């Protein structure tokens, strides 16, 4: 979680309340790791921000691949093994520093309406990743053999 309080254009209502962060982190910590940073710069300077892991952004970028396409398979495999998933706020999207990072690839979720909310989008990406997780592990085991 990157708190938008310190980012340009953020409004007070966009902030994640600390009690909400604690609640959701406690409920989900067995499923996913949730890191907290006070700003994009603080994230980029953190251990997670400096690691050479694959980053995946759910974003409507020109280079985004369709979440359900064959082109998304290597992206999902990297995310399933040890990647970092970025979901932007519905109001602001993701910061350019994240999207433009060389480690970052973008996936887009096809929708009949203008968009899906961030919670639903997260569930859709996570479901696609979980479907690929065992395939990705098997591919990694084959490379190691």
Backbone bond lengths (Angstrom), bond angles and torsions (degrees), N, CA, C in turn:
res aa  C-N    CA-C-N  psi(-1)  N-CA   C-N-CA  omega(-1)  CA-C   N-CA-C  phi
1 X - - - 1.445 - - 1.522 106.66 -
2 X 1.299 115.69 127.05 1.464 120.82 173.99 1.509 106.08 -111.51
3 X 1.313 116.39 117.28 1.453 121.86 -176.56 1.528 109.64 -71.98
4 X 1.326 117.83 123.89 1.467 119.56 -177.78 1.518 114.38 -77.24
5 X 1.319 118.86 0.33 1.464 120.59 -176.81 1.523 111.66 -54.14
6 X 1.312 116.89 -37.08 1.456 120.30 -174.32 1.524 113.17 -95.24
7 X 1.327 116.85 -2.91 1.458 120.40 179.95 1.519 110.39 -86.73
8 X 1.326 115.96 149.24 1.463 120.59 177.55 1.516 110.74 -59.45
9 X 1.311 117.02 136.56 1.455 122.04 173.85 1.506 114.78 85.76
10 X 1.330 118.60 -3.01 1.462 120.40 -178.97 1.515 110.18 -75.03
11 X 1.294 116.08 146.20 1.465 121.15 175.22 1.520 107.97 -113.71
12 X 1.310 115.75 158.25 1.467 120.79 -174.98 1.532 112.32 -54.07
13 X 1.322 119.13 -38.06 1.459 121.48 -177.77 1.523 113.32 -69.05
14 X 1.328 117.99 -15.78 1.460 121.21 179.17 1.522 112.30 -78.45
15 X 1.325 118.38 -14.39 1.460 122.11 -175.60 1.519 111.56 -70.01
16 X 1.319 115.25 147.63 1.453 121.39 175.78 1.522 107.26 -90.47
17 X 1.314 116.15 120.89 1.455 120.55 179.41 1.525 108.97 -66.50
18 X 1.334 117.02 138.93 1.469 121.16 -177.29 1.537 111.88 -58.76
19 X 1.339 117.92 -36.64 1.465 119.31 179.59 1.531 110.80 -68.80
20 X 1.336 117.57 -34.97 1.463 120.05 175.99 1.529 110.92 -66.72
21 X 1.322 116.33 -42.07 1.455 120.92 178.78 1.526 110.19 -60.96
22 X 1.332 117.01 -45.60 1.460 120.99 179.00 1.524 110.46 -61.75
23 X 1.331 117.37 -44.14 1.461 120.92 -179.34 1.524 111.13 -61.51
24 X 1.323 117.23 -51.27 1.455 119.72 -177.16 1.523 111.91 -68.92
25 X 1.313 118.14 -34.32 1.458 120.93 176.70 1.514 110.23 -65.59
26 X 1.327 117.78 -42.75 1.461 121.95 -179.90 1.527 110.54 -64.83
27 X 1.331 117.09 -39.04 1.465 120.18 -177.18 1.523 112.41 -74.98
28 X 1.319 117.66 -27.34 1.454 120.68 -172.75 1.529 114.15 -111.73
29 X 1.320 118.21 -0.25 1.454 118.10 -171.84 1.519 113.99 -64.21
30 X 1.315 119.05 -20.24 1.464 119.06 175.73 1.532 111.19 -79.23
31 X 1.314 117.45 -16.82 1.463 121.34 -178.45 1.521 112.29 -96.59
32 X 1.323 116.45 -43.20 1.456 121.19 -176.19 1.518 109.22 -144.35
33 X 1.313 116.44 153.87 1.465 120.96 173.12 1.519 107.83 -86.67
34 X 1.320 116.21 131.36 1.459 120.54 176.71 1.520 107.66 -115.65
35 X 1.306 116.24 117.03 1.458 122.92 176.45 1.524 107.93 -99.97
36 X 1.327 117.24 150.83 1.465 121.44 177.83 1.517 109.23 -121.67
37 X 1.329 116.66 132.43 1.465 122.74 174.70 1.517 108.35 -132.47
38 X 1.310 115.89 144.05 1.461 120.33 -178.51 1.522 113.09 -78.39
39 X 1.318 117.74 -13.92 1.463 121.06 179.51 1.525 108.99 -161.39
40 X 1.312 116.19 169.02 1.464 120.50 176.63 1.525 109.53 -63.12
41 X 1.328 117.37 -43.44 1.469 120.28 178.89 1.524 111.43 -60.32
42 X 1.344 116.74 -42.28 1.468 119.97 178.48 1.527 110.10 -62.83
43 X 1.327 117.42 -39.21 1.467 119.98 177.36 1.527 110.43 -62.92
44 X 1.336 117.11 -48.61 1.458 120.85 -177.64 1.523 112.23 -61.80
45 X 1.317 117.82 -26.20 1.467 122.44 177.85 1.524 112.61 -88.69
46 X 1.336 117.72 -9.77 1.470 121.56 -178.57 1.524 110.83 -76.10
47 X 1.339 115.77 169.26 1.467 120.32 177.34 1.526 110.94 -57.59
48 X 1.326 117.14 -46.40 1.470 121.15 -179.46 1.527 110.45 -64.29
49 X 1.317 117.00 -40.77 1.458 121.29 -179.08 1.513 113.78 -67.16
50 X 1.333 117.43 -23.43 1.473 121.48 -179.10 1.523 113.10 -96.38
51 X 1.331 117.65 -14.45 1.462 119.96 -177.56 1.523 111.90 -68.05
52 X 1.310 115.30 150.50 1.466 121.12 177.66 1.519 109.78 -89.34
53 X 1.306 116.99 65.90 1.457 123.11 176.85 1.527 107.73 -109.99
54 X 1.312 115.39 157.51 1.462 119.01 176.80 1.525 109.64 -70.58
55 X 1.304 115.82 134.53 1.456 122.28 174.57 1.522 108.06 -106.50
56 X 1.305 115.86 137.89 1.459 121.32 175.96 1.513 107.57 -127.61
57 X 1.323 115.45 127.31 1.460 121.39 178.53 1.517 109.36 -112.80
58 X 1.316 116.02 131.70 1.460 120.04 171.28 1.522 105.33 -85.13
59 X 1.317 115.30 100.52 1.464 119.46 -172.74 1.523 110.65 -153.74
60 X 1.299 115.53 147.77 1.458 120.56 176.72 1.525 109.04 -89.72
61 X 1.310 115.00 83.63 1.457 122.26 178.28 1.523 108.28 -111.70
62 X 1.309 116.78 160.64 1.469 120.26 178.99 1.528 111.02 -59.46
63 X 1.332 116.49 -33.83 1.470 120.89 -178.08 1.532 113.38 -89.13
64 X 1.320 119.08 1.02 1.461 121.88 -178.25 1.523 111.43 -63.87
65 X 1.334 115.33 140.89 1.459 120.30 175.11 1.518 108.83 -102.68
66 X 1.309 115.68 148.10 1.455 121.72 179.00 1.527 108.62 -63.86
67 X 1.320 117.35 128.41 1.457 123.35 -178.20 1.523 112.36 -53.83
68 X 1.326 117.55 -30.44 1.460 121.63 -175.11 1.530 113.23 -101.31
69 X 1.322 117.80 12.01 1.462 121.05 -177.95 1.527 111.19 -95.60
70 X 1.332 115.26 165.86 1.465 120.56 175.40 1.522 111.40 -62.99
71 X 1.340 116.87 -31.39 1.464 120.94 179.98 1.527 111.59 -64.33
72 X 1.320 116.99 -21.83 1.468 120.47 -179.28 1.527 112.53 -81.75
73 X 1.327 118.24 -13.90 1.470 120.91 -175.34 1.532 112.09 -57.99
74 X 1.348 120.49 -50.85 1.472 117.98 179.39 1.533 112.63 -65.12
75 X 1.309 116.76 -31.25 1.463 120.69 177.58 1.527 109.69 -65.59
76 X 1.313 116.78 -47.29 1.460 121.74 179.57 1.527 111.32 -66.92
77 X 1.329 117.67 -35.54 1.464 120.69 177.65 1.524 110.50 -61.98
78 X 1.317 117.10 -45.46 1.461 120.97 179.00 1.519 111.83 -63.40
79 X 1.304 115.52 -39.48 1.466 120.19 178.92 1.525 110.01 -68.74
80 X 1.330 117.30 -38.57 1.460 120.94 -179.03 1.522 111.86 -65.47
81 X 1.327 117.12 -33.26 1.460 120.00 -176.70 1.519 112.19 -78.02
82 X 1.319 118.21 -48.54 1.466 119.16 -178.15 1.524 111.01 -172.79
83 X 1.314 116.90 37.25 1.454 119.67 -176.89 1.515 113.43 -88.41
84 X 1.313 114.79 176.61 1.467 122.95 177.77 1.522 107.57 -118.60
85 X 1.322 116.74 125.99 1.456 121.99 -179.12 1.521 109.74 -101.97
86 X 1.333 116.12 131.07 1.462 122.44 177.64 1.518 110.19 -113.59
87 X 1.309 115.53 128.07 1.459 122.93 175.09 1.525 106.15 -122.50
88 X 1.306 117.83 127.51 1.455 120.36 -179.62 1.513 112.09 -84.96
89 X 1.314 114.47 165.07 1.461 118.30 174.35 1.523 107.66 -70.55
90 X 1.319 115.84 153.71 1.457 119.22 -178.42 1.518 111.56 -65.76
91 X 1.316 117.10 -30.02 1.462 120.66 -178.37 1.519 112.43 -80.64
92 X 1.347 116.83 -38.47 1.464 119.76 -170.78 1.518 115.63 -113.90
93 X 1.310 118.16 -15.32 1.457 119.09 -175.66 1.514 110.39 72.38
94 X 1.323 116.53 -153.85 1.458 121.80 -178.74 1.522 111.19 -103.44
95 X 1.330 117.25 148.41 1.468 120.25 177.44 1.527 111.21 -65.78
96 X 1.315 116.18 146.91 1.472 122.18 179.02 1.527 111.29 -58.62
97 X 1.339 117.55 -33.97 1.465 120.61 -179.13 1.523 111.26 -61.24
98 X 1.312 117.54 -29.17 1.468 121.21 177.68 1.522 109.50 -80.81
99 X 1.318 116.63 -52.99 1.473 121.52 -175.78 1.530 112.08 -61.71
100 X 1.328 117.71 -36.51 1.464 120.77 -176.53 1.523 113.94 -86.97
101 X 1.319 118.27 -1.96 1.462 121.05 178.99 1.529 109.12 -67.03
102 X 1.314 117.03 140.77 1.468 121.92 -177.19 1.523 112.77 -61.69
103 X 1.327 118.31 -24.35 1.468 121.34 179.98 1.521 112.71 -78.74
104 X 1.319 116.97 -11.39 1.461 121.45 -169.63 1.528 112.89 -94.21
105 X 1.334 114.58 131.33 1.460 122.24 170.03 1.520 106.69 -119.04
106 X 1.320 116.25 148.92 1.464 119.58 -177.34 1.516 111.58 -112.29
107 X 1.330 114.04 141.41 1.454 120.76 171.77 1.517 107.87 -118.72
108 X 1.313 115.44 147.17 1.460 119.72 175.95 1.514 108.66 -119.88
109 X 1.319 113.99 148.24 1.455 120.82 -179.57 1.523 107.88 -104.57
110 X 1.329 117.37 114.85 1.460 118.36 179.11 1.529 110.05 -64.28
111 X 1.316 116.36 134.95 1.472 120.60 -178.99 1.519 109.24 -141.42
112 X 1.309 115.51 144.78 1.465 120.95 177.60 1.524 111.08 -76.52
113 X 1.337 116.30 -24.84 1.463 119.90 177.87 1.518 108.32 -99.91
114 X 1.302 117.07 -172.36 1.459 121.32 -177.62 1.530 111.55 -62.43
115 X 1.328 117.98 -38.26 1.462 120.51 -179.21 1.524 109.79 -168.81
116 X 1.324 115.38 172.26 1.456 121.16 171.05 1.522 107.04 -113.37
117 X 1.332 116.94 151.98 1.458 116.81 -177.15 1.524 110.26 -71.21
118 X 1.331 116.07 161.79 1.458 121.08 -170.27 1.529 112.45 -63.37
119 X 1.311 118.37 -34.56 1.460 120.63 177.95 1.521 111.77 -65.63
120 X 1.315 116.50 -43.57 1.466 121.34 177.70 1.526 109.61 -66.83
121 X 1.322 117.06 -42.15 1.469 120.75 179.31 1.524 110.45 -60.62
122 X 1.333 116.93 -42.59 1.462 120.32 178.24 1.525 110.33 -59.93
123 X 1.317 117.00 -45.25 1.461 121.17 179.32 1.521 111.62 -61.50
124 X 1.322 117.35 -39.18 1.466 120.95 -179.95 1.527 110.92 -66.11
125 X 1.329 116.86 -44.68 1.465 120.38 179.42 1.528 109.69 -66.19
126 X 1.335 117.22 -45.26 1.457 120.31 -179.48 1.526 111.19 -61.62
127 X 1.322 118.08 -40.36 1.468 120.74 178.04 1.525 110.43 -62.03
128 X 1.332 117.46 -43.54 1.471 120.80 178.73 1.523 110.41 -64.04
129 X 1.324 117.49 -39.11 1.467 121.35 178.16 1.520 110.60 -65.32
130 X 1.316 116.92 -45.10 1.461 120.06 -178.42 1.526 111.18 -63.34
131 X 1.309 117.34 -33.08 1.462 119.87 176.97 1.527 110.69 -67.65
132 X 1.317 117.47 -29.23 1.463 121.79 -178.66 1.525 112.74 -90.99
133 X 1.332 118.75 -16.61 1.463 122.02 -170.41 1.530 112.73 -54.87
134 X 1.296 118.89 -50.53 1.463 119.84 -177.86 1.525 110.97 -67.40
135 X 1.334 117.49 -38.33 1.466 119.93 176.41 1.527 110.32 -61.15
136 X 1.335 116.46 -41.20 1.461 120.81 -179.38 1.526 110.89 -65.40
137 X 1.314 117.30 -42.01 1.462 120.15 178.57 1.523 110.85 -64.25
138 X 1.324 116.81 -40.08 1.464 120.67 179.04 1.532 110.21 -64.04
139 X 1.331 117.25 -41.97 1.465 120.71 178.45 1.521 110.75 -62.70
140 X 1.332 117.31 -39.97 1.453 121.67 178.29 1.529 110.55 -65.19
141 X 1.340 117.17 -42.81 1.467 120.72 178.20 1.528 110.24 -61.40
142 X 1.341 117.62 -39.76 1.461 121.03 178.78 1.531 111.79 -63.87
143 X 1.336 116.63 -37.57 1.472 120.31 179.21 1.519 111.27 -68.57
144 X 1.315 117.29 -34.71 1.461 122.02 -178.29 1.524 111.07 -73.74
145 X 1.322 116.62 -32.67 1.480 121.28 -178.32 1.479 112.38 -65.35
